[in-house]
Amino acid sequence: MADIVDRQTRSRMMSGIRGKDTKPEMVLRRALHARGFRYRLHGNGVPGRPDLVLAKHRAVIFVHGCFWHRHEGCRYATTPATHPEFWAEKFAANVRRDRAAYDALLSDGWRVATIWECALRKPQSVEKSAATIEEWLLSGIRQLEIGEADAE
């Protein structure tokens, strides 16, 4: 299937996709801040540059987009019809990079949470996700993953 827009338009559209301060990240940050948690953003000295670093709890939080980071079984993790080889390679590289960062963090003694974009789409889901993260931070458990099924 051919692309419905020309190359320049597609390039402009793709360049507008943010890597930081995305809507899902911002709603989670607001919810955690309201609960009294303080954090650093996009930790430079931490493997994988996680979205939130809570040094007091020796914990990091990644807010992953379902499309870019390939949330398994999620309806938002679609694959574009044009240039499927390019996208397969791109997505595989993203997943490998995520896995390497995750493993490095765990081996360095960090606690790691991954919150998927689909879990932050509805206000009630955001509150439930924030409550789950709060529980996780206070529990001492090493790993957490929240997706749409977990938040609703």
C-alpha positions, 0 to 999 in steps of 0.5 A, spaced: 500 500 500 502 506 498 503 512 503 497 517 503 502 523 503 508 525 500 515 524 503 516 531 505 509 531 509 511 524 512 518 527 514 515 533 517 509 529 521 515 524 523 519 529 526 514 532 530 514 525 534 516 527 541 521 523 545 521 526 551 515 530 555 510 526 551 502 526 553 502 519 557 509 521 561 506 528 563 500 525 566 503 520 570 508 525 572 503 530 574 499 524 578 506 522 581 507 529 583 500 530 586 502 523 591 508 527 593 513 523 589 519 527 587 523 525 581 529 527 576 527 527 569 531 523 563 537 521 568 543 522 564 547 518 568 543 512 568 543 506 563 537 507 558 536 514 560 529 513 564 523 517 563 523 518 571 528 517 576 526 516 583 533 516 587 530 515 594 527 509 592 533 507 587 527 506 582 526 508 575 520 508 571 520 508 563 513 510 560 513 506 553 509 508 547 506 501 545 507 503 537 514 504 538 516 499 543 512 494 541 507 492 547 505 485 546 498 484 544 496 491 545 491 494 539 496 500 539 502 496 537 500 496 529 505 495 524 505 500 518 503 497 511 509 501 507 516 499 508 515 493 512 522 491 512 524 498 515 519 498 520 521 491 523 528 492 523 527 499 527 522 496 532 527 490 533 532 495 534 528 499 539 526 492 543 533 490 543 535 497 546 530 497 551 532 490 554 539 492 554 537 498 558 533 494 563 538 488 564 543 494 565 539 497 570 537 491 574 544 488 574 546 495 577 541 494 583 535 499 580 528 497 581 525 498 574 518 499 572 515 500 565 508 503 564 505 502 557 502 508 554 495 504 553 495 504 561 495 512 561 489 513 556 483 514 561 483 519 567 481 513 572 487 508 569 492 514 570 490 514 577 490 506 578 497 506 575 499 511 579 496 508 585 500 501 583 506 505 582 506 508 589 504 501 592 510 498 588 515 504 590 513 502 597 514 495 597 521 494 595 519 489 589 524 489 583 520 490 577 513 492 575 510 492 568 503 496 567 499 495 561 492 496 559 489 490 562 492 492 568 490 499 569 482 498 567 
